[in-house]
């Protein structure tokens, strides 16, 4: 297989503009990994072939009715099924195409078993939706990686103006409304919600990173996928993430102890979550931040993830 066999499926479509435009206009992680692979191709196992599709951008272009090639499944079907492959996906609903059986998928947001429920217009009506992974995907090997965009720069000295915050869409999963009900109107809490949209019209484009960067804790509920960008944005900006989950989706669990860097609260304990956070002391917060700082460069940067993918493939092959 030649990499150029999939060149038409390496499209560029930006992430939703959640904050400053220069932030949103950067590439998805799939783009970043592709350039890493090209630079380091000789280091990857010779018996593995890379399927270099930009899954996230391709799905975004299709959703927006932009001109996209439609023969992706045909290209995948033409691959030699006796060979071993890998690919990288950051799309929140997974890969809807059938991949060769001997494919390892490094996935940043979800896995084939995921289901979610969301509120279409922040109303009481609930829609249950399955992920879009192809029905054969459960036979594949999947490896979790962090869901990153590009890094925020924390320019100012750390100041905790808020105990915790949540700034984000309310209707990407039903747990978000329950979480906001639990934390609203509490001392030291900032909650700002809206229906999910691709373009924000904030007057102050630094609003989101400023709030997160000046909070001790940042509430990080799952959304369309089983995790969210917010989990890692909090660490970038010096805030301690609080992960609300139904089924945990945490990478590196065989290498790091997530309880050292993150509070993890199952959805059935949302009504206890404010009390759980209030039991944490300033000493606890300092320890969380130090642990994050120790692990951050190796595990939670784009280069760190690329190195992990290379290391994981080399170890298994």
N, C-alpha and C positions, 0 to 999 in steps of 0.2 A: 504493500500500500504506500502511495505517495501522499505526503501532507496536502498537496494541492488538490487531491481528490475532493477535499471538503472546503476549498477556498471560498466557494459561494455561500457557505453557511457560517462564515466568520464575519458576521455583520456587526456594525457598531450602532447601538441605540442606548442612550444614556439611562441611568437610573432615574426614578422620579425625583423631582427637585424638592427635597425635604428641607433644604437649607440653602446656603449660598450657591449660586449657579456654578461657580468654579468647582465646588465640591461635587455637585451632581453630574457635571459634564465629564467626569473622569470615567475610565473604563470599569466594567465589571471585573471581578477577580479572574474570570475565565480568560479575558484578554491579557491580563497581567501574567498569568501562568503560561500562556502561549509564548510570550516573548522570553520568559525564563527557560522554557523547554528548548526553544530554538538556540539559545545561547549555550545550553548545557546538554544538548542531545546525546553527546558521547558518554555522558555519565549514567544514562538510563539503561536498564537491562536490555540486552540485544534481543531477547525473546519476547519483548513486549512492544506493541504498537499503540500509538496514541491516536484517539479519535478526536481531532481538534475542532469540534463544533462549539461555537459560542451559544450555548443553549439559551441563556437568559436573554441575550439580545435578539436571537432569532424568534423566540416566543413573543417578545415585546413588539417586534416589527410585524409579526402576523396579527397580533391583537389590534394594532393600529392600522391595519389594512395597507401597510407599506408594501412595496414590491419585494417579494421574497420568492426564492426558488421553492418548488413544491415536491421535488424528487428526493427528499432526504431519506425516506425509508428505503427507496430503491438503492441509494448509495450504500446504506448500511447493510442491506441484504446482499450486496455484492462482495462484502468482506469475506475473507477466507475463515470459515468457522472453526478450523482446526488450530488457529492461532489465538494468542492471548492479547487482550487489549485493556486500555484504561482510558478514562475520560474524566473531566472535571465539570461539575454543574453547580451553579449558585441560584438557579431558579426556584422560587418558593413552592411550586407545584410539581417539581420533579421533571423527569424525562418521559414524554408520551410516546416515544418510538421504541421499537423492539431492537435491542442490542444483541450482539453475539453473546452466546451463553457464557463464554470465558472472559467476561469483561468486569473489571473493577471500576466502580463509580465513586469518585471522591465528591461527596455531596455536602453542601453548606447549609441547607435550610430544612430538608425534609427527607423521609425515606419512603419506600413503597407501602408501608403499613399505615401511613398517616391519614387521618380524617380530621376535618375541622368544621366548626360551626361559626357562622358570622351573622351579624345583624345588618341587613342591606342598607338601611337608612337610619341607623341608631334607634330603631323602633323595637317593639317586643317580638316581632316575627323573626324566627330563627331559621336559617337555612343550613342544612348539613351537606357538606360537599366532600367527596373523596379527592385525594390527590390525583394528579394526572399521569402518574407513572404508568407505563404500559403494563398490561396484565401479566406479562412474563417477567417483570422486573424482580420479583421475589427470588428468582433463581440466581440473580447476580450477587456478587460481593460488593457491599457498600461500606465506605469508610467515611466517618464524619470529619468535617473540617470547619473552622470558624467562618461565619458569614460576615465578610468584610467589604467595605467600599475602600476609599482611600483614607489615609490618616488625617485626623484633625491635628492642628498644631495648638498645644496649650501654651499660650504666650504669657499669661499672667500668673502671679503667685497664687497658690491655692487658697481660696476663701470659701467657707461654708456659710452661705447666706440662707440655705434651705436645708431642712433635715432630709427631705427626699422630694422627688419630682416625678411627674409623668407628663410629657408633652408628645402627643401622638394621636393616631387614628383610633377611634373608639369602636369601629365596627368591623375590624378584620378578624376578630374572634370574640366569642361570647364572654370569655373570662375577663375581657378588658372593662366591660361595664361593671361587673361585680367588683373588680379591683378598685375602680374609681369610686364606687359607692362606699367602699370600706375606708378610703383615705380622704375623701372630700370633707372639707370643713374641719380639718384637724390642724392643730398648731404646727407651724413650720413646714407645711406641705404645699407644694404648688402643683395643681392639676390643670392642664389645658388640653382639651380634646376637640376633635372635629371628625367629620366623615372622611374616609380615605380619598385622597385625590393625588394627582401626579404633579400638580403645580401649586405651590403655596404663595400667597400674596402678602407675606409678612412685610411690614415696613422696615423692620430691622432684621437683616439677613443673618445676623449673628445671634439672634434670640435663642435658638435651640442650644447651640454649643455653650452659650453663656450660662443658661439655666443648669444644664447638666454639669458643667464645670464648677459651679458654685453650690453643688448639692453633695451632702455626705453620701446619700444613697440615691440610686436611680431605679425606678420600677421598670422591669423588663419582661412584660408578659409575652407569651407566644402570640403570633399573628396568623397570617395566611399559612406560613410555614411553622414548623415546630420550635423555631427560635426566631430571633430578630436581630437586625443590625445593632439595635440599641444596647444589647448585651455587651458588645465589644466597643461601641462608641463610649459607653460609660467608663470603661477601663482606660481608653485613650485620653479621656478628659479628667482623669483623677477621681472619678466617682465610683462608688462600690455598687456593682450590679445586684439587683434582687430579681431572680429568675422565677417566674410563675409558669408552671408546666403541667400538662396532663401526662405525657410520656417524655421523659428527659431526652433532650437532644444535645449532648455535650461531647465535643471532641476530646481526644487525648486522655480519656478516663483511665487508660492503662499506664499513663505516664505521670499525671498530676492529680492532686486531690482538690477537686473543685470547691469543696467546703472551706478551703483556705483562702479563696479569692472571691467567693460569691455566696450570697444567701440563696438557698433553693427552697421554694415553697410550692408544694403541690396544690392544684386548684381546689381540692376539697378543704384546704386550710386558709383560703382567702380571708374568711371572716376573722381569723386570728392574726393576720399578717401585720397589722399596725402594732399590735401588742408585741409581736415577735421582734420587730425592728426597734421598738422603744427599749427593749431589754439590752440592746447593744450599747456598749460604753465607748468613750473616746479612745480608750486603750484598744478595744476591739477594732475600731475603725482604722487606727494607725497600723495595726497588724495586718488587716486586709490589704491596705494600700501598699505596705512593704512587700507582701507576698506577690501582689500584682506586678509591682516594679521588678521583682526578681525574675518572674516568668515571662514578662511581656515580650521582650525582643525575640526570644526563641520561639514562642508559640502564637503570638497574637499580632504579628506584622505580616504583610504579604510575602516578604522574603522568607520569614520563618515558616509559613505554611508551605511555600514551594519546596523548601528544604525538607520539610516533613514528608511531603508526597514522594519526593525522590528517595528519601531514607526508607519509607515504608515499602515502596516497590522493590528496592534493592534487597531489603531483609527477607521479603517473601518470594524472591526469585533468584 
